[in-house]
Amino acid sequence: MLRPAGGLLPANVVSQWDSQLQVQRGELQTARSKAAEDANALSRRIAELQAYVMRLDAAGSRMTQIAHIDPAEFNFDKPPPMGGPEVQIGNQPGQPVALADVLGSLDQLQQQLTDRERQMRVLEDLLLAGKLEKEVRPSGWPISGGYITSGFGVRTDPFTGLRDYHPGIDFAAAEGSQVMSVAAGIVTAAGERNGYGNLVEIDHGNGYVTRYGHNEKILVKVGDRVRKGQAVALIGSTGRSTGPHVHFEVVLNGTVVNPEQYIQAAR
């Protein structure tokens, strides 16, 4: 470097260099601040997307359980299988993506994930509603074995020998065996009732009520929530009965109906 006589730079030159250095330092600080802001913004976007993905995974896993989908066939705990050879576009090598483009893409992806989450929640609600409807609609037998001894409708009364109306179906089984609820619901009666002996009555909602009569022992109390298939009593011969059995009734919107279609629904 050339120096003026005496080996010292003029004061004005030193001042210009110092000014330029200060400007460059300011620009560098601004660039660092901008980079930090961009990095923080990117981190926030990534965290938000991770939260969305976790919620979607949870909703997806729940739906596979509700719909009884084989986890090996559709597993939300693992990334979707993808692959393929690396192929460049044209003859140009891959180019780095600008940060602004990344943030824009993340915004778009976040909106898509929000829409998908909303759609999946609606689908989950529909699946749950379908499962709930299936759980509360009476279906199947109130005992695990045994046989039918008397059907619904007009019959010959076993005590009087006269023609009368039978409002349910009688299932004979071993004394002390379990009487099971044919649907989920709330116990509305649990005690002795004229003609029925020890009776259990369950309200399933949607207008459905079921009754289980002549029990030896009642296992539930009024207000209990019961699930489909839960034991609510033990087979007996209390009340107006000729032997161990359960008298089963189905009431729909206040009217006793033939249980035949309901007991056949699960067989």
C-alpha positions in Angstrom: 0.0 0.0 0.0 1.3 3.4 -0.9 1.6 5.8 2.0 2.1 9.6 1.9 5.4 11.0 3.0 6.1 10.4 6.7 4.2 7.1 6.6 0.9 8.5 8.0 -2.6 8.5 6.3 -4.4 11.9 6.0 -7.0 12.4 8.7 -9.8 12.7 6.2 -9.0 9.3 4.7 -9.0 7.7 8.1 -12.3 9.3 8.9 -13.9 8.1 5.6 -12.7 4.5 6.4 -14.1 4.7 9.9 -17.4 5.9 8.6 -17.6 3.1 6.0 -16.7 0.6 8.7 -19.5 1.9 10.9 -22.0 1.6 8.0 -20.9 -1.9 7.3 -21.2 -2.9 11.0 -24.7 -1.4 11.1 -25.7 -3.3 7.9 -24.2 -6.5 9.4 -26.2 -6.0 12.6 -29.4 -5.4 10.6 -28.8 -8.5 8.6 -28.2 -10.5 11.8 -31.4 -9.2 13.4 -33.4 -9.9 10.2 -31.9 -13.4 10.1 -32.8 -14.0 13.8 -36.4 -12.7 13.2 -36.7 -15.0 10.1 -35.3 -17.9 12.1 -37.7 -17.2 15.0 -40.6 -16.9 12.5 -39.6 -20.2 10.9 -39.4 -21.9 14.3 -42.8 -20.7 15.3 -44.3 -21.9 12.0 -42.7 -25.3 12.4 -43.9 -25.6 16.0 -47.5 -24.7 14.9 -47.3 -27.2 12.1 -46.0 -29.9 14.5 -48.9 -29.2 16.8 -51.4 -29.5 13.9 -49.8 -32.7 12.7 -50.0 -34.2 16.3 -53.7 -33.4 16.5 -54.3 -34.9 13.0 -52.4 -38.0 14.0 -54.5 -38.3 17.2 -57.7 -37.8 15.3 -56.6 -40.2 12.6 -55.7 -42.9 15.1 -59.0 -42.4 16.9 -60.9 -42.8 13.6 -59.0 -46.0 12.7 -60.1 -47.5 16.1 -63.7 -46.4 15.6 -63.9 -47.7 12.0 -62.0 -50.9 13.0 -59.3 -50.3 10.4 -56.3 -52.6 10.5 -53.4 -50.5 12.1 -50.9 -52.3 9.8 -52.8 -51.1 6.9 -53.2 -47.5 8.0 -50.8 -46.5 10.7 -50.8 -42.8 11.9 -47.8 -43.4 14.1 -45.5 -43.8 11.1 -44.8 -41.5 8.1 -46.5 -42.5 4.9 -44.3 -44.7 2.7 -42.8 -42.7 -0.2 -39.7 -42.9 -2.4 -38.3 -42.8 -5.8 -35.0 -41.8 -7.6 -33.6 -38.3 -7.4 -34.3 -36.6 -10.7 -33.1 -33.0 -11.5 -35.4 -30.6 -13.3 -33.9 -30.2 -16.8 -30.1 -29.9 -16.7 -30.1 -27.6 -13.7 -28.9 -28.8 -10.3 -31.2 -28.3 -7.4 -31.4 -24.7 -6.2 -31.8 -23.6 -2.6 -35.2 -22.2 -1.8 -35.5 -18.6 -0.6 -36.6 -18.1 3.0 -39.6 -16.0 1.9 -40.7 -18.9 -0.3 -40.4 -21.3 2.6 -42.5 -19.1 4.9 -45.1 -18.7 2.2 -45.3 -22.4 1.6 -45.5 -23.0 5.3 -48.5 -20.6 5.6 -50.2 -22.4 2.7 -49.5 -25.8 4.3 -50.8 -24.6 7.7 -54.1 -23.5 6.1 -54.4 -26.9 4.4 -53.7 -28.7 7.6 -56.3 -26.5 9.4 -58.9 -27.4 6.8 -58.0 -31.1 6.9 -58.2 -31.1 10.7 -61.7 -29.6 10.6 -62.8 -32.2 8.0 -61.4 -35.1 10.1 -63.1 -33.8 13.2 -66.4 -33.8 11.3 -65.7 -37.3 10.1 -64.8 -38.5 13.6 -68.1 -37.0 14.9 -70.0 -38.9 12.3 -68.2 -42.2 13.0 -68.8 -41.7 16.8 -72.4 -40.9 16.2 -72.8 -44.1 14.1 -71.1 -46.1 16.8 -73.2 -44.5 19.5 -76.4 -45.3 17.6 -75.3 -48.9 17.2 -74.5 -49.1 21.0 -77.9 -47.7 22.1 -80.1 -49.6 19.7 -81.3 -52.9 21.3 -79.9 -55.9 19.6 -79.1 -59.5 20.5 -80.2 -61.9 23.3 -80.2 -60.9 26.9 -78.6 -64.2 27.8 -75.5 -66.0 26.4 -77.2 -69.4 26.1 -80.5 -70.9 26.8 -83.6 -71.0 24.5 -86.9 -69.2 23.9 -89.9 -70.7 25.7 -92.6 -68.1 24.8 -92.9 -65.6 22.0 -94.5 -62.2 21.7 -98.2 -61.7 21.2 -101.3 -63.9 21.8 -100.6 -67.2 23.7 -102.2 -69.6 26.1 -101.5 -68.4 29.7 -99.5 -71.0 31.6 -101.4 -70.4 34.8 -105.0 -70.0 33.6 -105.0 -71.9 30.3 -106.8 -69.0 28.7 -105.8 -67.0 25.7 -104.0 -63.8 26.7 -101.4 -61.2 25.4 -97.7 -61.7 26.1 -95.8 -58.4 25.8 -92.3 -59.9 25.5 -90.2 -63.0 24.8 -89.2 -65.5 27.5 -85.7 -66.9 27.5 -85.1 -70.0 29.7 -81.6 -70.5 31.2 -79.9 -71.9 34.2 -80.9 -70.3 37.5 -78.2 -67.8 38.6 -76.8 -67.2 35.1 -76.3 -63.7 33.9 -78.9 -61.4 32.3 -77.2 -58.9 30.1 -78.3 -55.5 28.8 -78.8 -55.6 25.0 -77.8 -52.0 24.6 -76.1 -49.1 26.5 -78.3 -46.9 28.6 -79.4 -45.7 32.1 -81.2 -47.9 34.6 -84.6 -46.4 35.3 -86.1 -49.2 37.5 -84.5 -51.9 39.6 -86.8 -53.7 42.0 -90.0 -55.7 42.4 -92.9 -55.0 40.2 -96.3 -56.7 40.1 -96.2 -59.8 37.7 -92.5 -59.2 36.8 -91.0 -60.1 40.1 -87.5 -58.5 40.3 -87.4 -56.2 37.3 -84.6 -54.2 35.6 -85.7 -51.4 33.2 -83.1 -49.5 31.1 -83.6 -46.4 29.0 -81.4 -46.4 25.9 -82.5 -43.0 24.5 -84.0 -42.4 21.1 -87.3 -43.7 22.5 -85.9 -47.2 23.4 -86.5 -48.9 26.7 -85.9 -52.6 27.6 -87.2 -54.6 30.5 -85.8 -57.8 32.1 -88.1 -59.6 34.5 -88.3 -62.5 37.1 -84.7 -62.1 38.2 -83.2 -63.9 41.2 -80.9 -61.0 42.0 -80.5 -57.5 40.6 -76.9 -56.3 40.0 -77.6 -52.6 39.2 -79.4 -49.7 40.8 -81.5 -46.8 39.4 -79.3 -44.2 37.8 -76.5 -46.6 36.9 -75.0 -46.2 33.4 -74.7 -49.7 31.8 -72.9 -50.7 28.6 -74.1 -53.2 26.0 -73.5 -56.7 27.1 -73.1 -55.8 30.8 -74.7 -58.2 33.4 -77.6 -56.4 35.1 -79.2 -59.3 36.9 -79.1 -63.1 37.5 -81.7 -65.5 36.1 -84.5 -66.4 38.6 -88.1 -67.3 38.9 -89.6 -64.4 40.9 -93.0 -63.0 40.3 -95.5 -64.7 38.0 -93.2 -67.4 36.7 -93.2 -71.2 36.3 -89.4 -71.6 36.3 -86.0 -69.9 35.8 -86.1 -67.5 32.9 -85.9 -63.8 31.9 -89.0 -62.0 30.5 -87.6 -59.6 27.9 -89.5 -56.6 26.6 -88.7 -53.8 24.2 -90.6 -50.5 24.4 -90.3 -47.9 21.6 -91.7 -44.4 22.2 -93.9 -45.7 25.0 -95.4 -48.7 23.1 -94.4 -52.3 23.7 -93.1 -53.8 20.4 -92.2 -57.3 19.3 -88.6 -57.9 20.3 -88.1 -60.4 17.5 -86.4 -58.0 15.1 -84.0 -56.8 17.8 -83.0 -60.2 19.1 -82.3 -61.3 15.6 -80.3 -58.2 14.7 -77.0 -59.6 16.2 -77.4 -63.2 15.1 
